[in-house]
Amino acid sequence: MRNLLKIVLVSLITITGIQAQDVFGKWTTIDDNTGEARSVIEIYEKGGKVYGKIVAITDPAKRDNVCTNCTGDDKNRPILGLELLKGLEKNGDKYDGGYITDPDNGKRYKCYIELEDANTLKVRGYIGMAVLGRTQIWERFQD
């Protein structure tokens, strides 16, 4: 009985640790220039692929902004609620094969995301090859 309890406890700890180590959930984006929190992105699965949308904007003056420079279905949509990560698929330790939209300029970039650790997400947007791009670090959102 005691061994069974140990097995159950170790299993629960392992499962909890694995679940905490995924990209899903809410992430705080950080402004590259100021180092301040900028928005909260919720990353989720839809149709077997990974998506992320803006669920909060820290600057009250920007909460009603729309993506005037976006293209397609995103053109003139409110930035709050905008799905900026689209169509990523798990590929080893990364999620790639989709794209990210920069809501400031409406440009769309290929992208990949990967966990640095349980609370740090590396987000890389690029043109053509991943070496021609920019990386942001997002921090897991703390309620």
Secondary structure as UniProt FT lines:
FT   HELIX           2..20
FT   STRAND          25..30
FT   TURN            32..34
FT   STRAND          37..46
FT   TURN            47..48
FT   STRAND          49..57
FT   HELIX           60..62
FT   TURN            63..64
FT   TURN            68..69
FT   HELIX           72..74
FT   TURN            75..76
FT   TURN            80..81
FT   STRAND          83..91
FT   TURN            92..93
FT   STRAND          94..101
FT   TURN            103..105
FT   STRAND          108..117
FT   TURN            118..119
FT   STRAND          120..126
FT   TURN            130..131
FT   STRAND          133..140
//
